[in-house]
Amino acid sequence: MQPLTLRDGTFLPKGTHVAFAAADILSDESKIKNPETFDAYRSYRSRNSASPHILGQNDKDHLAFGNGKQACPGRLFAVAEIKTVFARLLLEYDFKYPEGKGRPENWHVNEMVVVNPTAKLMIRKKREA
C-alpha cells in the first residue's frame, strides 16, 4: 500500500510481493530428515517435549501460521477446526487412490507446496457394522 524501509535498511517499494520460501524451508535436509518421504509422525516426534501435542506452534522453520509477533492469533482455533473435520472424515469415510495410482507429486506454486488439485481420490461412506 506504501513504500516501506525495514529496520535493516531493506527498502520495499509500494506493491512489493513479500513471502517466505515455504517450499525451500520444508525441503531443507539440514532441518528435516528425508523431506521428500512421507512421514505422518515427523512433526509429532519433533515437538517440544513440554507440549508435544500442540499443533499450530509457531517456529522459524514451520511458518504456516507465522512466527513471533507475526504469528496468527487464530491459529489454535483454526487447528481445532481442522482436527474436528479430519476426525469426522476419518471416522465416517474410507479413502483410497484409484487402481494403479498413488500419492500425487507435490506442486510448487510460488512459495507454497500443494497437492496436485487434479489428482483423483476415491471416497466412500463407511458401512455400519
C-alpha positions as CSV (number, residue, x, y, z in Angstrom):
1,M,0.0,0.0,0.0
2,Q,3.0,2.3,0.6
3,P,6.8,2.1,0.4
4,L,8.5,0.6,3.5
5,T,12.0,0.6,4.8
6,L,12.8,-2.3,7.2
7,R,15.0,-2.0,10.3
8,D,18.0,-3.5,8.5
9,G,17.7,-0.8,5.7
10,T,15.9,-3.1,3.2
11,F,13.7,-0.9,1.0
12,L,10.4,-2.4,-0.2
13,P,8.7,-0.3,-3.0
14,K,4.9,0.1,-3.0
15,G,3.3,-3.1,-4.4
16,T,6.2,-5.4,-3.5
17,H,5.1,-9.0,-3.0
18,V,6.6,-10.4,0.2
19,A,6.5,-14.1,1.0
20,F,8.5,-16.8,2.8
21,A,10.2,-19.6,1.0
22,A,7.9,-22.4,2.3
23,A,8.9,-25.0,-0.3
24,D,12.6,-24.4,0.3
25,I,12.2,-24.4,4.1
26,L,10.1,-27.5,4.2
27,S,12.6,-29.3,1.8
28,D,15.8,-28.3,3.7
29,E,17.5,-31.6,4.5
30,S,19.6,-29.8,7.2
31,K,16.4,-29.2,9.1
32,I,14.2,-32.1,8.0
33,K,15.4,-35.6,7.6
34,N,14.2,-37.1,4.2
35,P,11.9,-34.2,3.4
36,E,10.6,-35.9,0.2
37,T,9.5,-39.0,2.1
38,F,6.0,-39.0,3.6
39,D,6.2,-39.5,7.4
40,A,2.9,-39.0,9.2
41,Y,4.7,-38.8,12.6
42,R,7.6,-36.4,11.6
43,S,6.1,-33.3,13.3
44,Y,4.8,-35.3,16.2
45,R,8.3,-36.6,17.0
46,S,9.9,-33.2,16.7
47,R,7.5,-31.4,19.1
48,N,8.7,-29.7,22.2
49,S,8.7,-32.3,24.9
50,A,7.0,-29.9,27.3
51,S,4.0,-29.6,25.0
52,P,4.2,-32.5,22.5
53,H,0.6,-32.4,21.3
54,I,0.1,-28.7,20.4
55,L,-0.4,-28.2,16.7
56,G,-0.1,-24.7,15.5
57,Q,3.0,-23.9,17.5
58,N,4.9,-21.1,15.7
59,D,8.5,-21.8,14.8
60,K,11.0,-20.1,12.3
61,D,11.3,-23.4,10.4
62,H,7.5,-24.0,10.1
63,L,5.9,-20.8,9.1
64,A,2.3,-21.9,8.2
65,F,1.0,-19.8,11.0
66,G,3.7,-17.2,11.0
67,N,6.2,-16.7,13.9
68,G,6.9,-14.3,16.7
69,K,4.9,-11.1,16.7
70,Q,3.5,-12.1,13.3
71,A,2.1,-15.4,14.4
72,C,-1.6,-15.9,13.5
73,P,-3.7,-15.1,16.6
74,G,-6.4,-17.5,15.4
75,R,-4.1,-20.5,14.7
76,L,-5.2,-22.6,17.7
77,F,-8.9,-22.1,16.7
78,A,-8.0,-23.0,13.1
79,V,-6.2,-26.1,14.2
80,A,-9.2,-27.1,16.4
81,E,-11.5,-26.8,13.3
82,I,-9.0,-28.8,11.2
83,K,-8.8,-31.6,13.8
84,T,-12.6,-31.7,14.0
85,V,-13.1,-32.0,10.3
86,F,-10.3,-34.6,9.9
87,A,-11.6,-36.7,12.8
88,R,-15.1,-36.8,11.3
89,L,-13.8,-37.7,7.8
90,L,-11.6,-40.5,9.2
91,L,-14.4,-41.9,11.3
92,E,-17.1,-41.8,8.7
93,Y,-15.4,-42.4,5.3
94,D,-12.9,-44.7,3.6
95,F,-10.4,-43.3,1.2
96,K,-8.2,-44.9,-1.5
97,Y,-6.4,-43.9,-4.6
98,P,-7.8,-45.2,-7.9
99,E,-6.5,-48.6,-9.1
100,G,-2.8,-48.3,-10.1
101,K,-2.5,-44.8,-8.7
102,G,-0.6,-43.5,-5.6
103,R,0.0,-40.2,-3.8
104,P,0.4,-37.5,-6.4
105,E,3.6,-35.4,-6.6
106,N,3.6,-32.1,-4.8
107,W,3.2,-28.9,-6.8
108,H,5.2,-25.8,-6.0
109,V,3.2,-22.7,-6.6
110,N,5.2,-19.5,-5.8
111,E,6.2,-20.0,-2.2
112,M,3.6,-22.7,-1.4
113,V,3.7,-26.5,-1.6
114,V,0.3,-28.0,-2.6
115,V,-1.1,-31.4,-3.7
116,N,-1.9,-31.6,-7.4
117,P,-5.6,-30.3,-7.5
118,T,-6.4,-32.5,-10.5
119,A,-5.4,-35.7,-8.6
120,K,-8.2,-38.3,-8.0
121,L,-9.1,-39.8,-4.7
122,M,-11.9,-42.3,-4.1
123,I,-14.1,-41.7,-1.1
124,R,-16.9,-43.9,0.3
125,K,-19.1,-43.5,3.3
126,K,-18.2,-46.3,5.8
127,R,-20.6,-49.1,6.2
128,E,-22.2,-49.6,9.6
129,A,-21.2,-52.7,11.4
